[in-house]
Amino acid sequence: MELQEEKPKYGEPRKYDPSFKGPIYNRGCTDIICCILFIICILGYVAVGILAWSQGDPRKVIYPTDSRGQFCGQTGTPLETKPLLFYFNIMKCASPMVLLEFQCPTTQICVEKCPDKFMTLLKAHTNKEDFKYYKNFCKDGLNDQMVNRVLDILMSRLCPAMLIPSKPFTRRCFPALGLKGGKITVGNESTFNDGQGNIRNAEDLVAGVKNATVVIEARQVAMKIFEDYTHSWYWILLGLVIALLISLLFIVLLRYLAGIMVWVMIVMVILVIGYGIFHCSMEYVSLKSEPGSNVTLKDLGFQTDFTVYLHIRQTWLAFIIILSIVELIIILLLIFLRNRLLVAIALIKEASRAIGYVMSALFYPLFTFALLAMVIAYWAVTAVFLSTSNQPIYKVFNETACEYSRNTCAPANYSTSIMKSQCPDSQCLFAFYGGETAYHKYLIGLQFYNVFLFFWCANFVTALGQMTLAGAFASYYWAFVKPGDMPAFPIFASLGRSLRYHTGSLAFGSLILSIVQIIRVLLEYIDHKLQGTQNKITKFLLCCLKCCFWCVEKFIKFLNRNAYIMVAIYGKNFCTSARDAFFLLMRNMIRVAVLDKVTDFLLFLGKLLIVGIVGIFAFFFFSGKVKAFENTAPTLNYYWVPILTVMVCSYLIAHGFFSVYAMCVDTLFLCFCEDLERNDGSAARPYYMSASLHDVLFENKAVGETESNKSLQHQPEDQEIQMKRQQFPRQEKDEDV
């Protein structure tokens, strides 16, 4: 009985194929079903956007709404000249229902300006001038003939019983509370007349003001941040242009001075983080004698004015600890990987040579940025219009017991309704935006669809960039004579192949990644909802799930990236390409673990350096720490807003440019592994790799195998291959590059 030959665990190595000359041009469409599904979903996404734009109204986010659901200060409406919202009785906002229903149970109207003095209706009706002033804070329908009918006015709720000195705050009038002699005052008075003959303390207003401001506190912060953006957007753009130029300069210098630039990046990153530790230490020491600086972050709690945290020593201590840990990790990694750095630098040099032949690849990230900007803008606009496409909902608000309390009502005919007759003191007031139609019931589903398609489209754009760059660099590697055997425009040729033949494969890979990402979003949402629970088992399971799906996402990103390289070269479907890429990497596991990740780490240091340089300049400019910029820098509520914006966007810009190098390294690495399996360096089967790349990666293989099994059994074979290379040199045009 013959023994069957056991198949290799990770598939058969590639065989020599004399017709193979790199990316295959005669290919067919792949993953057609997923392509059709993606197109249908995109059409559905457009339909959702059109529906949202036809139903939504962004004014609901910007302008306050009175008791009738009208927008205060909206241009082109009768309330255009009345931008502020006035509460008839702010003390009613102290009710717990305010926080539950986000609506104060008192009449609210739009006014031109807030009241600036104490006044009651009982007192104002005796003076013509006072009553004229008082009418500015009453509903329409009040006339001079009603001046002596105070009780009728109050019963009809045409006017408030009293006016309190107020100040505008987020387009709303709130009592001008202050502190005098240790007592809370309003309009410099500790007491006031409530309009019904009672003398009240100013402290009674605090609860109402607090509840009303809690409802709009998030909007207040958002409006301040938006205001900061309007004052600093041009400086932010300037910072991003600087980040763009620095990133481009680094890439160009890497092209010609790869070895020097890598060492410069390593040293500069250590110095920049070291300066951050020094600066935070100086701030920590300088606050030692400041009163109140020893308050802990836990005792301080959440503050809308985030600059308060910068006056606390514990904040700077946290910064020192975080930066020190990052610095220590980087130094330890550099020490641990010291034997691999030279090999990784050599691979980056080879990538620089490839980019030298495909210079247009350096500008491809701009195309990716433009597509991603379109995707993000469409998602954001659609989300805003969906969230504002509800209808105004009115509910019954009352002061005494009423069976219809908090029921929905119609303000047009409420005065003649049964609810009004049984609850005479009740009112039909605007409560919130909602709806009971089928469209409004499925708004949450449409928002979920909007988020999912955002992930899918964003991942598709990223995948398109990876496959395009992979096809271009594969054309470089498999060109026996460079650049003679390369296509005239490798980037455009690869982009055309990707869109024409492999839209389905791109959609398939990005769909799998999007499903994992949306699961992570749902887990974060569930975790947020369960923050108050004391069930430790639930928290533990949720934490495990979040960790597992984080790992799954990282693995899928890694697998997709290599699958796109194989699709770009061979034109096969996504699953086949992912399997081939995985088996190829497993057959070369030592090289992957030792070399590829070290290169990624060095490129990551380059991104950190660019972010650090731009962030330091932004900090000194926007914070006013440098006297030369005191009169130039804009006045901001939160100077950290433009700083963080510049730093985050700088990282994205640097990531976009360095991703070209990362994709080039990954493509060359896979092509190199395939080259070793297909060819043996003889005259009949010569290697396509350059002599320098061969020497670098074979040296790395020998070192890796020596450390893993202390064996030198592969070295004679490597020397034999090297002798064959010397015996049959290739006629390349890039040896002197």
PETA-V639410 format. One record per helix or strand of 2 or more residues. SS is the DSSP state (helix for helix, strand for strand). FROM is the first residue (numbers start at 1). LEN is the number of residues. If there is no record, write none. Layout:
ss:SS from:FROM len:LEN
ss:SS from:FROM len:LEN
This chain:
ss:helix from:32 len:24
ss:helix from:59 len:4
ss:strand from:84 len:4
ss:helix from:90 len:5
ss:helix from:97 len:5
ss:strand from:108 len:4
ss:strand from:119 len:2
ss:helix from:121 len:4
ss:helix from:128 len:10
ss:helix from:144 len:3
ss:helix from:150 len:7
ss:strand from:162 len:2
ss:strand from:166 len:4
ss:strand from:172 len:4
ss:strand from:177 len:4
ss:strand from:183 len:4
ss:strand from:191 len:3
ss:strand from:199 len:3
ss:helix from:204 len:53
ss:helix from:258 len:29
ss:helix from:297 len:4
ss:helix from:306 len:6
ss:helix from:313 len:24
ss:helix from:338 len:20
ss:helix from:361 len:27
ss:strand from:391 len:7
ss:helix from:414 len:3
ss:helix from:418 len:5
ss:strand from:427 len:8
ss:helix from:438 len:4
ss:helix from:443 len:35
ss:helix from:490 len:12
ss:helix from:503 len:27
ss:helix from:536 len:35
ss:helix from:574 len:14
ss:helix from:589 len:34
ss:helix from:627 len:3
ss:helix from:640 len:39
ss:helix from:691 len:19
ss:helix from:715 len:13
